[in-house]
Amino acid sequence: MNDAQFQALRAKVAKITRPEPSLLLYYLLISLLGFVAFPFVFVPLFFRYETLKYRFDDQGVFMSYGILFRREMQLTYARMQDIHLSQNLLERWLHLGTVTVQTAGSGEGGNLGIVGVKEFEAIRDYLYARMRGVRDEGKHTGHADTLIEIRDALTRTAQALKAVAERR
């Protein structure tokens, strides 16, 4: 992915701050399966939908939701280990998807689920690009100077050995 493609993807993902309105329809349909328990299932899902917010910035991904029990989660790109996309049959019908971001060693509590988005593949591609970028920056910045020094030392050694061989 070149820089122009990455910047276009970044702009597209940065616009995603709320779930799609069709997520509320999804919650309604799921709640109807509970028949008598409909209000007990739908009301918490409704408030979750109404308060759910996402932010994708230079440090990582931020998600928050809740009224009585507020939950906020922020994952930096360096902590991200794996990204999964999922859709059930109803979500496919509504063109929705869920992006689950996993972190190392934190169990299920460290997973961040970006639910109710139509641009789930763009989010996945953006997060993978950011993960690779964070890791690549860390890998090469400290070792590049060392590799250059080794190359220069080997070049000098080869020249010295060639000079000694020519004298004989």
N, C-alpha and C positions, 0 to 999 in steps of 0.2 A: 504494500500500500504506500503510494507516494504521499508527499506532504499535502498536496492540494486535496486528495481524496480524504485524508485524515481530517483536515480542517472542515471539509463539507460534512463529514460524519459527526464531528464534534459539535458543529452548529445544530445539526438535526437532533442530536441527543440532548443538548443543553436546553432545547425548547420543551422537553418533557418534564413537567413539574407536577402533574396530576394524572391519575388514572383516567382511562377513557370512560365516557358516560355509559357505555354498554356494560361496564363492570357492574353497575347498579342493577341492570337488567339480569345479569348473571346471578348476582346475590339474591334477587327476587325469585328467580326460577329455582335456585337451590333451596331457598327457604320454603317454597311451596311444597317441596317434597316432605317436609316435616308435618304437614297437615295441621294438627292441633297445636303443635309447638311453633307454628309460623311466627308469631310476634316475638317469641324468645330467641329465635334464630335470626330473624331479619333486622330487628332493632340494633343489635351490636354491629352487624355487618353494615347497616346504613351509616351509623356514626363512624365506623372505620373508613368507609368510602368518602364521607364528607370531610374527614380530617387528614386523609392520606396525602402526603406531599413527598416529592423527590427533588433532589438537587445533584447535578453532576458538575463538579468543579475541578480545579487543577490538583487538589489534594486527594479526592476520592468521591465516593457516593454517599449521600446523606438521605435518610428516610425517616419520617415521623408520622405518627398517627395517635389518635386517642383523645378522649375528653376527660373521663374520670381517672383512667390509668393511662397516662401518656407514655409512649415509647418512642425513643429516638435512637437511631443507630447510624454510625458513620464508619465506613470502611475505607482505608487508604488503599491506593492501587498496589502498594508494595505488600500489603497483607493478603491480597486476593490470591487464592490458589487455583480455583477451578470455577467454571461458569456452566450452568445447565439451563436449557430451555425446556419448558413443558407446556403441554396443552391437552386438556381432555376434550371429549367430543363436543360438549357444549361450548367450550372456549373456542374451538376451531370454527364452529358455526357462527360465533360472534366476532371472529377474527381477533381474538385476544390471546395473549400468551403471558407466561411467567418466566422471568429470568431469576435464577437462584445463584447467588454468588457465595462460594464457600471459602472459608479461611482455614488455616492450619491450626490444629490442636484446640479448637474452641467448641467442638461438638456441634450439636444442632443449634445451640444458642448463638453461635457466631455466623450463621447463615443469614444473608439478607435476601429477601424475596421481593422483587419488583413485579407487582401483580397488575393485571388489567391494562396492559399496554399493547398497542398495535405494532409499534416499531421495535418489537422484542429482538429481532435479528440484528437491527442496527445497533441496539444497546449492547448485545453480545459482541459484535465486531469491534465496537468502540472500546469496551472494557478489555478485550483481548489485546488490542493495540496499545492501550495504556499500560496493561500489565507487562507486556513485552518491553515497552519503552522504559518503564521504571527499572526493570531488571537489567536491560541492556546498558542503561546509563551506569548503573552500579557495577556491572561487570567490567566495562571497558575503560572507565576513566582512571582507575588506579593501576591497571595492568599495562596500559598502552605505553607509558614511559619506560617501564621495565623491559618490555619487549623491544623497544627501540634501542635501549642500551645493550641488550643481548645481541641484537643484530649488528650494531656497530662494533662490539667487542669481537664477534665472530669474523667480521670483515677485516679488522685489523690483524687478527690471528692468521687468517688465510693469507693476507698480504705478507706477513712476516715469514710464514712457512714457505711461501713462493720465493721470497728473497733469499732465504737460506738454501733452498734447493737449487737456485740459479748460481750461487757462489760455489757449489760443489762441483 
